[in-house]
Amino acid sequence: MLEEILTLNIFAFILIFARVGTAFFILPGFAGAKVNMRARLGIALTISFLVTPGLAGQLPAMPGEPLNLFLLMAGEMLAGSVIAVVPLILLSAMHTAGTVIAFVSAMANSMSFDPISQQQTALVAGFLTTTVMLLVFVTEMHHLFIRAILDSYVLFQPGVPLDFGDTLHLLARHVADSFKVGLQLSAPFLVVAFTYYLGLGVLTRLAPSIPSFFVIMPLQIAIAIIVLMLALPGMTLVHLNYVESGVIKYIAP
């Protein structure tokens, strides 16, 4: 092992770092404005250094032309981007669920920072995505993300151009499935909101003089918080299983 490290192929290391480093600058939990840039870079360099002896045999020879070298590096960066975007899309299902819940619970105007989208979003969405991101690290699911990046050398072979049609179709399917799962996670709140607004409509017709907006709005928020307390364990469990099953597909058996 020491001899392999001392005779490390610099070209192989740089080529591997191009994919791994790009992935870590996109991977959820590592790529964020709140994450220290030096720590992120150090993790990417360390992982690239450790896996270079094992992956160097799968890499093509160093091109003689600068243009071919540039295209090879660009292909590795693109492959790292694709494999890192997949967990980001899978985790965004909870952001979709939180956004829907906020709209149907009269809490859409309450804003907070969301670690997934890296911007201000609805308070419920920010809370749910922060909770899921915490559980990802507590359950050590981020190890699956790193394993998927390393096993991507089987799916996206270095030096072989990506099939953009299949890649875009793959990402589009993940986006569609993520949106569907987000709606499914918010289904209890949609049912409660439908029942609530139906009762509110009947009450408004029976007693038009009641200031329903000022009387019913606090009750709507309270009901949404109670439902969230009851549904949160099941929502996080279902979502984590969805993320795990989605990432495992990219891990070599």
C-alpha positions as CSV (number, residue, x, y, z in Angstrom):
1,M,0.0,0.0,0.0
2,L,2.8,2.4,0.9
3,E,4.6,1.7,-2.4
4,E,1.3,2.4,-4.3
5,I,0.9,5.7,-2.5
6,L,4.5,6.8,-3.1
7,T,4.2,5.9,-6.8
8,L,0.8,7.6,-7.1
9,N,-0.2,8.5,-10.6
10,I,-0.8,12.3,-10.6
11,F,-2.9,12.1,-13.7
12,A,-5.2,9.4,-12.3
13,F,-5.5,11.4,-9.0
14,I,-6.5,14.6,-10.8
15,L,-9.0,12.7,-13.1
16,I,-10.6,11.0,-10.1
17,F,-10.7,14.3,-8.2
18,A,-12.5,15.9,-11.1
19,R,-15.4,13.6,-10.6
20,V,-15.4,13.2,-6.8
21,G,-14.7,16.9,-6.2
22,T,-17.5,18.0,-8.5
23,A,-19.9,15.6,-6.8
24,F,-19.1,16.9,-3.4
25,F,-19.8,20.5,-4.5
26,I,-23.3,19.3,-5.4
27,L,-24.1,16.5,-3.0
28,P,-26.7,17.5,-0.4
29,G,-25.3,17.9,3.1
30,F,-21.8,18.7,1.8
31,A,-22.7,21.4,-0.8
32,G,-24.1,24.3,1.0
33,A,-23.3,27.9,1.8
34,K,-23.2,27.0,5.5
35,V,-20.6,24.3,4.9
36,N,-16.9,25.3,5.3
37,M,-15.3,25.4,1.8
38,R,-12.0,24.1,3.1
39,A,-13.6,21.2,4.9
40,R,-15.5,20.2,1.8
41,L,-12.4,20.4,-0.3
42,G,-10.4,18.5,2.2
43,I,-12.9,15.6,2.3
44,A,-13.0,15.5,-1.5
45,L,-9.2,15.4,-1.8
46,T,-8.9,12.8,1.0
47,I,-11.4,10.4,-0.6
48,S,-9.8,10.9,-4.1
49,F,-6.4,10.2,-2.7
50,L,-7.6,7.0,-0.9
51,V,-9.4,5.5,-3.9
52,T,-6.9,6.4,-6.6
53,P,-4.9,3.2,-6.2
54,G,-8.0,1.1,-6.6
55,L,-9.5,3.0,-9.5
56,A,-6.4,3.9,-11.5
57,G,-6.7,0.7,-13.5
58,Q,-10.1,1.7,-14.8
59,L,-8.9,5.0,-16.2
60,P,-7.8,5.6,-19.7
61,A,-4.2,6.6,-20.6
62,M,-3.3,10.3,-20.5
63,P,-4.2,11.9,-23.9
64,G,-1.5,13.5,-25.8
65,E,-3.5,16.4,-27.1
66,P,-4.7,19.2,-24.8
67,L,-8.1,19.3,-26.3
68,N,-8.6,15.6,-25.6
69,L,-7.5,16.1,-22.1
70,F,-9.9,18.9,-21.6
71,L,-12.8,16.8,-23.0
72,L,-11.8,13.9,-20.7
73,M,-11.8,16.2,-17.6
74,A,-15.1,17.8,-18.7
75,G,-16.7,14.3,-19.1
76,E,-15.6,13.3,-15.6
77,M,-17.0,16.5,-14.1
78,L,-20.3,15.9,-15.9
79,A,-20.5,12.4,-14.6
80,G,-19.8,13.6,-11.1
81,S,-22.6,16.2,-11.5
82,V,-25.1,13.6,-12.7
83,I,-24.5,11.1,-9.9
84,A,-24.6,13.9,-7.2
85,V,-27.8,15.4,-8.5
86,V,-29.7,12.2,-8.0
87,P,-29.7,12.3,-4.2
88,L,-30.5,16.0,-4.4
89,I,-33.6,15.3,-6.4
90,L,-34.6,12.4,-4.1
91,L,-34.3,14.5,-1.0
92,S,-36.3,17.4,-2.6
93,A,-39.4,15.2,-2.3
94,M,-39.7,16.4,1.3
95,H,-39.3,20.0,0.2
96,T,-42.2,19.5,-2.2
97,A,-44.3,18.0,0.6
98,G,-43.5,20.8,3.0
99,T,-44.4,23.4,0.3
100,V,-47.8,21.8,-0.3
101,I,-48.4,21.5,3.5
102,A,-47.6,25.2,4.0
103,F,-50.0,26.3,1.2
104,V,-52.9,24.2,2.6
105,S,-52.2,25.1,6.2
106,A,-52.1,28.9,5.8
107,M,-48.4,29.0,6.7
108,A,-46.9,29.8,3.3
109,N,-45.8,33.3,4.3
110,S,-43.7,32.0,7.2
111,M,-40.2,31.7,5.7
112,S,-37.0,30.0,6.8
113,F,-33.7,28.8,5.3
114,D,-33.9,25.5,3.4
115,P,-30.6,23.4,3.3
116,I,-31.8,21.6,0.2
117,S,-32.7,24.5,-2.1
118,Q,-30.2,26.9,-0.4
119,Q,-32.8,29.7,-0.3
120,Q,-35.6,31.1,1.8
121,T,-38.7,28.8,1.7
122,A,-41.8,28.1,3.6
123,L,-41.2,27.4,7.3
124,V,-42.8,23.9,7.2
125,A,-40.6,22.9,4.1
126,G,-37.5,24.2,5.8
127,F,-38.3,22.3,9.0
128,L,-39.0,19.0,7.2
129,T,-35.9,19.2,4.9
130,T,-33.7,20.1,7.9
131,T,-35.1,17.1,9.8
132,V,-34.5,14.7,6.9
133,M,-31.0,16.0,6.3
134,L,-30.2,15.5,10.0
135,L,-31.6,11.9,9.8
136,V,-29.5,11.2,6.7
137,F,-26.3,11.8,8.7
138,V,-27.6,10.2,11.9
139,T,-28.5,7.0,10.0
140,E,-25.2,7.3,8.1
141,M,-27.1,7.2,4.8
142,H,-24.5,9.7,3.4
143,H,-22.2,6.8,3.2
144,L,-24.5,5.4,0.4
145,F,-24.1,8.7,-1.4
146,I,-20.3,8.4,-1.3
147,R,-20.4,4.8,-2.3
148,A,-22.6,5.7,-5.3
149,I,-20.1,8.2,-6.4
150,L,-17.3,5.7,-6.3
151,D,-19.3,3.0,-8.0
152,S,-20.3,5.4,-10.7
153,Y,-17.1,4.3,-12.5
154,V,-19.0,1.2,-13.5
155,L,-22.1,3.1,-14.8
156,F,-20.2,6.1,-16.3
157,Q,-16.9,4.7,-17.6
158,P,-14.1,7.3,-17.9
159,G,-13.4,8.3,-21.5
160,V,-16.8,7.0,-22.7
161,P,-19.1,9.9,-23.8
162,L,-22.4,10.1,-21.8
163,D,-25.6,9.3,-23.6
164,F,-27.3,12.6,-23.0
165,G,-30.7,11.3,-24.1
166,D,-30.7,8.4,-21.5
167,T,-29.2,10.7,-18.9
168,L,-31.8,13.4,-19.3
169,H,-34.6,10.8,-19.3
170,L,-33.2,9.3,-16.1
171,L,-33.1,12.7,-14.3
172,A,-36.6,13.5,-15.6
173,R,-37.9,10.3,-14.2
174,H,-36.4,11.0,-10.8
175,V,-37.9,14.5,-10.8
176,A,-41.3,13.2,-11.7
177,D,-41.1,10.4,-9.0
178,S,-39.8,12.9,-6.4
179,F,-42.8,15.2,-7.1
180,K,-45.2,12.3,-6.8
181,V,-43.7,11.1,-3.5
182,G,-43.9,14.7,-2.2
183,L,-47.6,14.8,-2.9
184,Q,-48.1,11.4,-1.3
185,L,-46.3,12.5,1.8
186,S,-48.6,15.6,2.1
187,A,-51.7,13.5,1.5
188,P,-52.9,13.6,5.1
189,F,-52.8,17.4,5.1
190,L,-54.6,17.6,1.8
191,V,-57.4,15.5,3.3
192,V,-57.6,17.5,6.4
193,A,-57.6,20.8,4.4
194,F,-60.3,19.6,2.1
195,T,-62.5,18.6,5.1
196,Y,-61.7,21.9,6.9
197,Y,-62.6,24.1,3.9
198,L,-65.7,22.1,3.3
199,G,-66.9,22.7,6.8
200,L,-65.8,26.3,6.6
201,G,-68.0,26.7,3.5
202,V,-71.0,25.2,5.2
203,L,-70.5,27.4,8.3
204,T,-70.2,30.5,6.1
205,R,-73.5,29.7,4.4
206,L,-75.2,29.0,7.7
207,A,-73.8,32.0,9.6
208,P,-72.6,34.7,7.1
209,S,-72.1,37.2,9.9
210,I,-69.3,35.3,11.6
211,P,-65.8,36.7,10.7
212,S,-64.5,33.4,9.6
213,F,-61.1,34.6,8.6
214,F,-60.2,35.9,12.1
215,V,-61.9,33.1,14.0
216,I,-61.0,30.0,11.9
217,M,-57.5,30.9,10.8
218,P,-55.8,30.2,14.2
219,L,-57.8,26.9,14.4
220,Q,-56.5,25.9,10.9
221,I,-52.9,26.5,11.9
222,A,-53.4,24.6,15.2
223,I,-54.9,21.6,13.4
224,A,-52.0,21.6,10.8
225,I,-49.5,21.5,13.7
226,I,-51.2,18.7,15.4
227,V,-51.4,16.6,12.2
228,L,-47.7,17.4,11.5
229,M,-46.8,16.1,15.0
230,L,-48.7,12.9,14.3
231,A,-47.5,12.3,10.7
232,L,-43.9,13.4,11.0
233,P,-42.4,10.0,12.1
234,G,-44.2,8.2,9.3
235,M,-43.3,10.8,6.7
236,T,-39.6,10.8,7.5
237,L,-39.5,7.0,7.6
238,V,-41.2,6.7,4.2
239,H,-39.0,9.4,2.7
240,L,-35.8,7.9,4.0
241,N,-36.8,4.5,2.5
242,Y,-37.5,6.2,-0.8
243,V,-34.1,7.9,-0.8
244,E,-32.3,4.7,0.1
245,S,-34.0,2.7,-2.6
246,G,-33.2,5.3,-5.1
247,V,-29.5,5.6,-4.3
248,I,-29.0,1.8,-4.0
249,K,-29.7,1.5,-7.7
250,Y,-26.4,3.2,-8.5
251,I,-24.3,1.0,-6.2
252,A,-22.6,-1.9,-7.9
253,P,-23.7,-5.3,-6.4
